[in-house]
Amino acid sequence: MNDRKNVIRIALIAILISLLAGAVVILALGKNPLSAYYNLLQGCGLAPKAKYAGSKSQLADFSSFVDFWTPMIFAALSCAVAMKAGLFNIGISGQMLVAGFISSVTIGYSSLSAPVAKPLVILLSAAAGTAVGSLIGYLKYRFNINEVVSSIMLNYIASYVISFFINTFFVDPVSRQSRNIGDNARLTFHQINLGGIKYDLPIGFLLAVAAVIIIRFLLERTVLGYELRAVGLNRTASRYAGIRVGSSIVKSMAISGLLAGIAGATYYLGYFASIQPKTLVSVGYDSIAVCLLGNSDPAGILASSFLIDIITKGSTYMSSQAGLESEIAAVITGLILLASACSSYFLGLFIRGKEHRKSTVPTPARKKSAHKE
């Protein structure tokens, strides 16, 4: 319990340091940081705007934010599962792209009914992500190829190959992106009119919350989760204890890929309805910051992804209202990543400081002996 409290303290300190550093940058640009941060909340529907366009409201903005938030939860969970096994899945963006493309061309452009198409999108995306993740895990296990190298290479292979197919067969001549998928396969009920207000209602958000619960149970309450964590802590000791390390590596990357595949489905067939060629979405990379800030814990990831996506989603409105470049949001996210990466160091300082205080506080026995002397 004390360790968890220390982790929460470290995360809060990391956020505070990052926001203060971001405020210094905003002040250096001659703008008001409090006003800029308030604009971030307004852009996500967490604070009211001065006025709204037709068919829009604060609740409509918030529903769009939840739609944007959903892929990040899956992507950060994907990163966390790999990290628990001592692996670094930096190929989440590529796995999202592969899953999104396969689901789009097979189901997104089909005439299947919505009750059939939507579940198939999730299942096919999960299978595609699992296949890519398993390949990375197998290369690590069989040939000891570093997962960072293989996942980065697969990112760019996927990006260029899929771009070729989009530009050759599926391109929209106006937008130069892939053709929009049908509403029957989309995982977001887009612009649903309720009481004169249009909302984006994400189906995947309920799945994301369920995934948080399932992954936490898997990692903390099952034999598989214990093996993954043991391998992540010490592979040599795990092998000596009878754990099949190679199998655990492949399994962890397979589960990580599965979650990344569903992230791709909720992004490319949810929040967006098309794919931009030669572009790897930043969600896969921002999920690393989310995972580190949440200490690779599913519950922590739910909270940290909420914060990071407020900064990312609200940056457009902040830019228009405060006159700041939207890249300021990326600066703040990067600062959070940097501060989170130092969390182990800060945690060690906390623990050593606590132990030092305990050793210097006299116990009743010490007090009695000192009194006798």
C-alpha positions in Angstrom: 0.0 0.0 0.0 2.8 2.4 0.9 4.6 1.7 -2.4 1.4 2.5 -4.3 1.0 5.7 -2.4 4.6 6.6 -3.2 3.9 5.9 -6.9 0.9 8.2 -6.9 2.9 10.9 -5.2 5.6 10.6 -7.9 3.0 10.7 -10.7 1.5 13.9 -9.2 4.9 15.5 -8.8 5.7 14.6 -12.4 2.5 16.2 -13.6 3.0 19.3 -11.5 6.6 19.7 -12.7 5.5 19.3 -16.3 2.6 21.8 -16.0 4.9 24.4 -14.3 7.5 24.0 -17.0 4.8 24.3 -19.6 3.6 27.5 -17.8 7.1 28.9 -18.0 7.2 28.3 -21.8 3.8 29.9 -22.2 4.9 32.9 -20.1 8.0 33.2 -22.2 5.8 33.5 -25.3 3.9 36.4 -23.6 0.6 34.5 -22.9 -1.3 33.7 -19.7 -0.7 30.0 -18.7 -3.9 29.8 -16.6 -6.0 31.0 -19.5 -4.2 28.6 -21.8 -4.8 25.6 -19.5 -8.4 26.6 -19.1 -8.7 26.6 -22.9 -7.5 23.0 -22.9 -10.4 22.0 -20.6 -12.9 24.0 -22.9 -11.6 22.1 -25.9 -12.5 18.8 -24.3 -15.9 19.7 -23.0 -14.7 19.8 -19.4 -15.4 23.6 -19.1 -18.0 25.7 -20.9 -17.1 27.8 -23.9 -18.4 31.4 -24.4 -20.5 30.3 -27.3 -21.2 27.2 -29.4 -21.9 26.5 -33.0 -25.3 25.1 -34.1 -26.1 21.6 -32.9 -23.1 21.8 -30.5 -22.9 22.0 -26.7 -20.5 21.3 -23.9 -21.8 17.7 -23.6 -21.3 17.2 -27.3 -17.7 18.3 -27.0 -17.2 15.9 -24.1 -18.7 13.0 -26.1 -16.2 13.8 -28.9 -13.4 13.8 -26.3 -14.4 10.4 -25.0 -14.4 9.1 -28.6 -10.8 10.5 -29.0 -9.8 9.1 -25.5 -10.9 5.5 -26.3 -8.0 4.4 -28.6 -5.4 5.8 -26.1 -6.7 3.5 -23.3 -6.2 0.4 -25.4 -2.8 1.6 -26.7 -1.5 2.4 -23.2 -2.7 -1.0 -22.0 -0.9 -2.6 -24.9 2.3 -0.8 -23.8 1.8 -1.8 -20.2 1.4 -5.6 -20.9 4.7 -5.6 -22.8 6.5 -3.6 -20.1 5.3 -6.0 -17.4 7.2 -8.7 -19.2 10.3 -6.5 -19.6 9.6 -5.7 -23.2 9.1 -2.4 -25.0 6.5 -2.4 -27.7 7.2 0.7 -29.7 5.3 -0.7 -32.7 1.9 0.1 -31.4 1.2 2.6 -34.1 2.1 0.1 -36.8 -0.1 -2.6 -35.2 -2.9 -0.1 -35.1 -2.4 0.7 -38.7 -2.3 -3.0 -39.9 -5.5 -3.8 -37.9 -7.3 -0.7 -39.1 -6.4 -1.3 -42.7 -7.4 -5.0 -42.8 -10.7 -4.3 -41.0 -11.4 -1.4 -43.3 -10.9 -3.2 -46.6 -12.6 -6.4 -45.5 -15.5 -5.1 -43.4 -15.5 -1.3 -43.6 -16.4 -1.3 -47.3 -18.8 -4.3 -47.1 -22.6 -4.2 -47.0 -22.9 -6.4 -43.9 -25.5 -5.3 -41.4 -24.3 -3.3 -38.4 -25.0 -6.0 -35.8 -22.7 -8.3 -37.8 -20.1 -5.8 -39.0 -19.3 -4.0 -35.8 -18.3 -7.2 -33.8 -16.4 -8.5 -36.8 -14.4 -5.3 -36.9 -13.3 -5.8 -33.3 -12.5 -9.5 -33.7 -10.6 -9.0 -37.0 -8.6 -6.1 -35.7 -7.7 -8.0 -32.5 -6.6 -10.9 -34.7 -4.5 -8.7 -36.9 -2.8 -7.0 -34.0 -2.2 -10.3 -32.3 -0.4 -11.6 -35.4 2.0 -8.7 -35.6 2.7 -8.7 -31.9 3.3 -12.4 -31.9 5.7 -12.0 -34.8 7.7 -9.5 -32.8 7.7 -11.8 -29.7 8.8 -14.8 -31.8 11.7 -12.9 -33.4 12.8 -11.9 -29.8 12.5 -15.5 -28.5 13.8 -17.4 -31.5 16.5 -15.1 -32.8 17.0 -12.7 -29.9 16.2 -9.7 -32.2 15.6 -6.7 -30.0 11.8 -5.9 -30.0 12.5 -2.2 -30.3 14.3 -2.7 -33.6 11.9 -5.2 -35.0 8.8 -3.2 -34.0 10.2 0.1 -35.5 11.1 -1.7 -38.7 7.6 -3.3 -38.9 6.1 0.2 -38.3 7.6 1.6 -41.5 7.1 -1.6 -43.5 3.4 -1.5 -42.6 3.2 2.3 -43.3 4.7 2.1 -46.8 3.0 -1.1 -47.9 -0.4 0.0 -46.7 0.1 3.4 -48.3 0.8 1.7 -51.6 -2.5 -0.2 -51.5 -4.5 2.8 -50.4 -3.1 5.0 -53.2 -3.6 2.3 -55.7 -7.0 0.8 -54.8 -8.8 2.7 -52.0 -7.9 6.3 -52.3 -10.5 9.1 -52.1 -9.6 11.5 -55.0 -10.6 14.6 -53.0 -9.2 14.0 -49.5 -6.3 11.8 -50.8 -7.0 9.5 -47.9 -8.6 6.1 -48.0 -12.3 6.1 -48.8 -14.6 6.5 -45.7 -15.9 3.3 -44.3 -19.6 2.7 -44.0 -21.6 3.6 -40.9 -22.5 -0.1 -40.6 -18.9 -0.9 -39.6 -18.0 2.2 -37.7 -17.5 1.8 -34.0 -18.8 5.3 -33.3 -22.3 6.5 -33.7 -21.3 9.6 -35.5 -23.3 12.9 -35.2 -26.3 11.3 -33.6 -29.1 13.9 -33.1 -30.5 14.0 -29.6 -32.6 16.9 -28.6 -31.2 19.0 -31.4 -27.6 18.4 -30.4 -25.3 16.1 -32.4 -23.2 13.7 -30.4 -20.4 11.2 -31.2 -21.1 8.1 -29.1 -18.2 5.6 -29.0 -19.0 1.9 -28.7 -15.4 1.1 -27.9 -15.3 3.1 -24.7 -17.3 0.5 -22.8 -14.9 -2.1 -24.1 -11.9 0.0 -23.0 -13.2 0.2 -19.4 -13.8 -3.6 -19.5 -10.3 -4.1 -20.9 -8.8 -2.1 -17.9 -10.6 -4.5 -15.5 -9.7 -7.6 -17.4 -6.0 -6.7 -17.9 -5.6 -5.8 -14.2 -7.2 -9.1 -13.2 -5.0 -11.0 -15.7 -1.8 -9.4 -14.4 -2.5 -9.6 -10.7 -4.7 -12.6 -10.2 -3.7 -15.3 -12.8 -0.8 -17.7 -13.3 -0.1 -16.1 -16.7 0.1 -12.7 -15.2 2.5 -13.9 -12.5 4.7 -15.5 -15.1 4.8 -12.3 -17.2 5.7 -10.2 -14.2 8.3 -12.7 -13.1 9.9 -12.8 -16.5 9.9 -9.0 -16.5 11.7 -8.8 -13.2 14.3 -11.5 -13.8 14.4 -13.9 -16.8 17.2 -16.0 -15.4 15.5 -16.6 -12.1 12.2 -17.3 -13.9 13.9 -19.9 -16.1 15.4 -21.5 -13.0 11.9 -21.6 -11.4 10.5 -23.5 -14.3 8.8 -20.7 -16.2 9.0 -21.0 -20.0 10.5 -17.6 -20.7 10.3 -17.8 -24.5 6.6 -18.7 -24.3 6.0 -15.8 -21.9 7.7 -13.3 -24.2 5.6 -14.4 -27.2 2.4 -14.4 -25.1 3.0 -10.9 -23.7 3.6 -9.5 -27.2 0.6 -11.3 -28.5 -1.6 -9.8 -25.8 0.0 -6.4 -26.4 -0.6 -6.7 -30.1 -4.2 -7.7 -29.5 -4.9 -4.5 -27.5 -3.0 -2.4 -30.1 -5.2 -4.0 -32.8 -8.4 -3.0 -30.9 -6.9 0.5 -30.5 -6.5 0.7 -34.3 -10.2 -0.4 -34.7 -11.4 2.3 -32.3 -9.2 4.9 -34.0 -9.5 4.2 -37.7 -13.0 2.7 -37.7 -14.2 4.8 -34.7 -12.9 8.3 -34.1 -11.8 8.5 -37.8 -13.5 6.8 -40.7 -10.5 6.6 -43.0 -6.7 6.2 -43.1 -4.1 8.8 -44.1 -1.3 7.2 -46.2 2.3 7.3 -44.9 1.2 8.5 -41.5 1.8 6.7 -38.2 -0.6 8.1 -35.6 0.9 9.7 -32.5 -1.4 7.7 -30.2 1.1 4.8 -30.3 3.9 7.0 -29.2 2.0 9.1 -26.7 0.8 5.8 -25.1 4.3 5.4 -23.8 4.0 8.6 -21.8 0.6 7.5 -20.5 1.9 4.0 -19.5 4.9 5.5 -17.7 2.8 8.1 -15.9 0.3 5.4 -14.9 3.2 3.1 -13.7 2.0 0.4 -16.1 -1.0 -0.2 -13.9 -4.4 -0.4 -15.7 -6.2 1.8 -13.2 -3.3 4.3 -13.3 -3.4 4.2 -17.1 -7.1 5.1 -17.1 -6.4 8.3 -15.2 -3.1 9.2 -17.0 -4.7 8.7 -20.4 -7.5 11.0 -19.4 -4.9 13.8 -18.6 -2.7 13.3 -21.6 -5.7 13.3 -24.0 -7.0 16.5 -22.4 -3.7 18.1 -23.4 -3.7 16.6 -26.9 -7.4 17.1 -27.7 -7.7 20.6 -26.2 -4.6 21.9 -27.9 -6.5 22.9 -31.1 -9.0 25.1 -29.1 -6.1 26.5 -27.0 -4.3 27.4 -30.2 -7.3 29.3 -31.6 -8.2 31.1 -28.4 -4.8 31.8 -26.7 -2.9 32.4 -30.0 -0.4 29.6 -29.1 1.0 27.0 -31.4 -0.7 23.6 -30.8 2.8 22.1 -30.6 2.9 23.5 -27.0 0.7 20.5 -26.1 3.4 18.1 -27.5 6.0 20.0 -25.4 4.0 19.5 -22.2 3.4 15.8 -23.1 7.1 15.4 -23.6 7.9 17.0 -20.3 5.5 14.6 -18.6 7.3 11.7 -20.3 10.6 13.0 -19.2 9.5 13.5 -15.6 7.8 10.1 -15.6 10.9 8.4 -16.9 12.7 9.7 -13.8 10.0 8.2 -11.5 12.2 5.2 -10.4 14.9 7.6 -9.3 12.4 9.8 -7.3 10.8 6.7 -5.9 14.2 5.5 -4.7 14.8 8.8 -3.0 11.4 8.6 -1.2 12.1 5.1 0.0 15.7 5.9 1.2 14.5 9.1 2.9 11.8 7.1 4.7 14.2 4.4 5.8 16.6 7.1 7.0 13.9 8.8 9.1 12.9 5.5 10.7 16.5 4.7 11.6 17.0 8.1 13.2 13.8 8.1 15.3 14.6 6.5 18.7 12.5 3.5 19.7 11.1 3.1 23.3 13.9 0.6 24.1 16.6 3.1 22.9 15.0 5.9 24.9 15.0 3.7 28.1 18.7 2.7 27.7 19.7 6.3 26.9 17.8 7.4 30.1 19.7 4.9 32.2 23.0 6.1 30.9 
